[in-house]
Amino acid sequence: MNRSGPGRMILGLLALTLVCVPFYGAWHWNEFRRQVTAQEAPGPRGAVPAGGPPSERRAGNPAPVVLAYHDVGRASDSRYTVTPESFDAQLAALASAGYRTLSTDEFVAYLDGGPAPGPRSVFLTFDDGAHGLWVHADRILAKYRMRAAAFLITRSVGSHRPYYLSWDEIGRMARSGRWDFENHTRDLHRREAVDAAGHTSSAFTGRLWLPDENRRETAEEYRRRIEDDLDRSVTDITRHGLPSPRLFAYPFSESQGPDSASPTNQLLRKALAERFVTALTNGSDRPVRPLPAGRRAAAAGEVQRVEITSGTSTRELLAAVERWTSVSPAECPDPLGRPRLWRRDERSRADGLGAFTGTGPYPGPSGYTAAAYRPTSSADWSDYTVDARVEGLRESANSAGLITRDGSLDPLEVSVSFSYVRLREYRGGRWREIGRRTLTDAAGHHVRITVDGDRTVVVVDGGAPIERAARATGGDATGGIAVSVRNADPRGAWPRFESLTVRPRTGAVAAPER
């Protein structure tokens, strides 16, 4: 039998393999390089700016502060791209100040009611999934032994290379233990027309215009579109071997729009609540003050973040983290002694507390102005007592107000004038009077307000308590304090706060001494 034919065939295949393997290897390596960009090594350990860590010691463990980044890169005109050097310096400053970064597990456990993870904790987040996270940010995180969460637009992964991350890069980042991957929609991070005139809005939060049918989406059509996108984005993540996302970041860092009670927004809130622990945004459109991570945010199903851009200096970053770090009433005994920690009413262009303490400047010869004390860091206050002494009151000409549960869904204003005290609550977008009591005529009055769980007790000049049951509960009813002054007579003086103290509520509610 002639065996030369098969032998020659085997030899030919071997030869062909030897010729092709190098070409295949070169092609495979080129494809790998296309899918996995080379990382840039970080520079030497960043310098810590002057000022060092925050000076105040915290009582207990405050809530973590959530930071929002987008991309880290070079030669970019985008305000959302931070240079590697800036990112390095910011992490160096956080590390030097004693801050640690949280994993998504730790952050979610806190939002679910667990204890605060530590006295100085931050949760680093990155929106969109740009490839600068792999090329630059990953090595810098490793340098400071920190971690972060990236929120992916899943349909964009691997597209428009090298702008977006590839799934290969995402896999390597996940295996490093430094990154968690969360949800930023599948294909709704874009703006589309919402009416016949062509006005655009987020394709995620707005009902779209259907030009072929000359109408907007119905609520049901909107619901199906949103839920389909969310479900497909979750599937995109899990089919690549990653854990199912538990957090969602709104496209364009937006929220639900000004009418949070609309049927459309209720559908959106329900869809998100069914799939995620909470949603993250850089600005809340709810008719209340900010929602830092804590009880109020958990109740709202929405956590606000501190946005970091190319123009944010390291000093500004540390100041923002300090401003957003929660404090207890016990740490704030003398609010008037800390004028820089007040935020004036946005209608007033004046700074400082002079308009409230009698030194001016005032917004005008007559008018109204208000200021909130540490509105972000006091968002979860729930049990405290405020004592205030108001002077300079004149009959029917001026008044001074003290607000408790400020920024909640149920704030209460106690306003005193020369001869009466009145209570107002915020409802339907405006303040409404709910009670009034006559006082002994006097240019000065002493007000004590005790916030006690689901009730608020008001005592003026040691008189009979006025008790009001809260309309909201839990995190929807928490909040700190604000003050206001009003002057109706251009020729007269403004009232003033002579004193203002805060302390934790302890024991039974007692009347102040006269």
C-alpha positions, 0 to 999 in steps of 0.5 A: 500500500502506498502511504506516501499520500497521507504522509505528505498531507500531514506534513503539509498541514504541519507546514501550513500551521507553522506558517499561519500561527505567527500570523494568527498570533499577530492578528490576535495580539492586534485585536487584544490591543484594540480591546484593551488599551495600555494603561498609563503608570501614575506619577509619584505620590501626590502632594497634599495641599496646605490645610490638611485634614478637617479640624473638627472631630466627628461624634459617631460615624457620619454618613458617607459623601458621594463624589461624582466624576466622569472621565480622567484624561489628557488634552480634553476641552470637556469640563467633565474630564479631570487630568490624571495629575488633578485626580492623583492630587485629590486622592492624595488629599483625601487619603491624607485627611483620613478618608477611605473609599467604600465599595458598593456593598458597603454603600448599599448596606448603609442605605439599607439601614446599616451603620455608617461605615466609618468616620470619614468615608467617600463613595467615588462614582464615575458616569458613562464608562469612558476609557480614561477610567482604565487608562488613568484612573485605575492605576491611581486608585491602586496607588492609594488603595482606593476603589470606585464604581463606574456607571455604564451606558451598556450599549456604548461599551466597546463603541466609539473606541477608544472613548468608551471602555471595552468589555475586556477592560471592564472585566480586568477592572472588575477582577482587580477588586477596585471597581464595581459596575452599576447602571446608567441606562442601555441606550437612553443617555441622549436627548430627543424631541418631546413636542412638535416644536422640537424641544428636547429633553432626556430620553430617559425622564421625558415622554418622547414625541412620535412624529409619525403619529403627531403625538407624545408617548402615552404613559404606558408607552413610556413605561414599557420603553423605560422598563425595556431599556433598564432590563436590557442594560441589566442583562448586558452587565450580568451576561458578561459575568458581572454582578447585577447592578444595585445602583442607578445614575440618572443620564446627564446627572438629572433627576425626575423633573420639577413635577416629581408627583406627575404620573410619568415621574411616578412610573419612573420612580416605581421602575427604578425602585423595583430594580435598584436600591437607589438612584444617584443624581447631581441635583434634586428637583424635589421641592426640598433642600439637598439629599446627601446620603442618609435617612432623607435620601433613602426615603426619597430613593435618590442620593445627591452627589458632589460633582467634580469637574476639571475646574475643581481644585483640591482645596475646593474638593476637601471643602465640599466633602467637609460641607456635605459630611453630616454632623449631629445637633450636639456638634452645633451648639452655637450656630450664630457663631459660625456665619460661614456655615449658613446659606443665605436665601437665593433671592438675597445677594447679601452675605453673612448673618448681619441681616439676622443679628442686627448689624446689616447689611439688609436686602433693602429698607424693607423686605424679607430674607432667610438663611439655612444652617448647614442644609446638607450636613443637617439633613438627617436631624430628627431629635433636637431642641432650638432656643432663640431670643428675638429682639427689636420687634415692633407692632405689625411692622416686623417679625422673625421666623425660626424653621425646624425640619428644614428641607424635609417634606414637612418643615414648620416655621414659627414666626414671632412678632410684637404681639403674637406667634403664628405657625406655618407649614409648607404645602402645595408649593407655598407657606400656609398658616396653621395656627396663631396665638396671642402673646404679651406685647413685647419687643423681645420673645424667647422661643423654644422648639423641640423636634421629637420624632413625629411631633414638634413642640413650640413654647414661647416665653415659657407659656403653654406648649403648642404641639403639632403632629408631623405630616411626614414620617421617617426620613421625609421628616428630618432636617435642620434649622433656618431663620428669617427676618421681615421688615414692612416699614422702610423707616423702621428697624429690622428685628434681630436674633440675640441668641440661638442655640441647638442641643440634642433632645433629652428627656421630657419637653420642658418650657424655657425659663422666662 
